[in-house]
Amino acid sequence: MASVGVITRALCKNVINTGRVSTIRNTGFIKFYSTAPQYENIKTEVVGTKKNVGLIQLNRPKALNALCKPLFVELGKAVKDFDADEKIAAIIITGNEKAFAAGADIKEMQYNTYSSNTKEGFLQEWEDISNCGKPIIAAVNGFALGGGCELAMLCDIIYAGEKAKFGQPEINIGTIPGAGGTQRLPRYVGKSKAMEIVLTGNFIDAQEAEKMGLVSKVFPVEKLLEETIKLAERIGTHSPLIVKMAKQAVNQAYETTLKSGLLYEKSIFYGTFATEDRKEGMSAFVEKRSPNFKNE
Ligand SMILES: CCCCCCC/C=C/C(=O)SCCNC(=O)CCNC(=O)[C@H](O)C(C)(C)COP(=O)(O)OP(=O)(O)OC[C@H]1O[C@@H](n2cnc3c(N)ncnc32)[C@H](O)[C@@H]1OP(=O)(O)O
């Protein structure tokens, strides 16, 4: 049976493209009918003019999208499913206007112990997202704090709405970032700024985040999703195989020395010459036509 949900005006344009939408006049909200898998803490849609962008919306608005375990399990599954779907070129993770995600669910986490974290493998679902071969773009409006900021940094590109706020406030509650904040943040913004953010727990706004290099671009709140979908669609015009190889190569920069990173890049670059899509791309250029990539 089709499910019924409510999404904000910002999503309307692209959901309407799915042809599964009916508008409620003067409310600013729309009803949509989805045949996507049933989730309790997220919503998924396939969007974009070519229906090749997987959209995941975190959906615990009352808790500012705090990342409880069930949400994370669903998010991991949705990412894995979109990654395995040949029609999907790129994935977007977003929240709502007030919050991308206000961090790990403190109410759920407060009773964890060292041994329960260890025995149950707290945070292991994180791997489903970091193992994704397709580009993941975070579209951040509102708060991206603690695990929410870490989730955004786990994505490949971060676009933000002009009222977004980023931070690692774990220090305020007697802990430290535990899903990559102390490792990824310095790689994005350098040691001094990362230390300031982690040691004070202060929030930074979208404009500062862009200046620091944490965020690629900032948009008016209501334009954010539209612009993020455009970005995903642009990526989707390229060979999925070569996009995957390019993502792997860039990610290697975070794992290794410059020398071995350059060697890794060269092996992937050489590897593109074993693909049909590389041949097609270069032939199309020479023949002055658009390439017809086959993902081979
Ligand atoms: C499963 C994988 C998880 C990976 C995690 C890796 C390790 C990460 C650790 C962390 O992320 S620790 C948490 C870091 N985040 C925070 O400390 C932010 C906490 N929230 C706030 O400071 C404030 O809510 C706010 C974001 C500044 C917004 O303030 P505002 O006054 O506008 O709203 P509130 O009334 O405070 O919140 C509304 C509602 O939402 C609940 N809520 C907000 N954040 C969380 C949270 N992180 N966990 C659980 N619940 C949260 C808040 O309690 C309110 O609900 P009610 O109590 O009114 O029912």
The ligand as an ORCA input file, in Angstrom:
! r2SCAN-3c Opt
* xyz 0 1
  C      23.839      6.169     16.328
  C      24.991      6.953     15.798
  C      25.296      8.213     16.497
  C      26.685      8.714     16.277
  C      27.171      9.609     17.333
  C      28.630      9.772     17.495
  C      29.004     10.526     18.743
  C      28.263     11.777     18.842
  C      27.980     12.359     20.009
  C      27.030     13.484     20.023
  O      26.530     13.908     19.016
  S      26.635     14.141     21.540
  C      25.349     15.307     21.171
  C      25.848     16.569     20.570
  N      24.748     17.520     20.398
  C      24.353     18.356     21.330
  O      24.900     18.408     22.413
  C      23.188     19.257     20.986
  C      22.059     19.058     21.964
  N      20.952     19.951     21.656
  C      20.943     21.270     21.972
  O      21.885     21.791     22.494
  C      19.713     22.044     21.645
  O      18.649     21.136     21.479
  C      19.845     22.914     20.364
  C      20.330     22.109     19.184
  C      20.826     24.067     20.625
  C      18.452     23.510     19.985
  O      17.912     24.175     21.094
  P      16.352     24.566     21.090
  O      16.103     25.335     22.349
  O      15.996     25.219     19.810
  O      15.581     23.179     21.098
  P      15.416     22.161     22.335
  O      14.177     22.481     23.073
  O      16.681     22.062     23.096
  O      15.245     20.779     21.537
  C      14.007     20.370     20.976
  C      13.792     18.900     21.313
  O      14.852     18.158     20.727
  C      15.511     17.377     21.716
  N      16.936     17.235     21.363
  C      17.750     18.159     20.834
  N      18.969     17.653     20.651
  C      18.926     16.386     21.084
  C      19.893     15.334     21.150
  N      21.157     15.490     20.684
  N      19.524     14.163     21.676
  C      18.255     13.955     22.097
  N      17.283     14.907     22.043
  C      17.633     16.102     21.541
  C      15.320     18.175     22.984
  O      15.522     17.366     24.113
  C      13.892     18.659     22.821
  O      13.005     17.604     23.084
  P      12.104     17.620     24.432
  O      13.054     17.396     25.556
  O      11.441     18.962     24.466
  O      11.160     16.472     24.245
*
